[in-house]
């Protein structure tokens, strides 16, 4: 997951938490004033705060999971690049050896032709 994606998720989690908190405060202001309203308001506020905390924790866990997934993807990418580089090196070494062998054969052919020319 990209860093931008993590920021968006984190931003959404914060917005959700704030929305829950604001809703709890607004809810606390509604209702009748029968003397028990303050206790109910406090309960609603506490519930809103708890829900906001849970939302933040969930957002944090998702962000950590996204970071771990991203780290694994990067590691796999590096491993694949290393394998391809090693394969490229092996292919190049093989081509060098083939070229050396071909050059040696051509040198031997040339020497044989020169030897044959002197013998005549």
Buried (B, 14 or more C-beta within 10 A) or exposed (E): BEEEEBEEBBEEBBEBBEBBBEBBBEBBEEEEEEEEBEEBBEEBBEBBBEBBEEBBEBBEEBBEEBEEEBEEEEEEEEEEEEEEEEEEEEEEEEEEEEEEEEEEEEEEEEEEEEEEEEEE
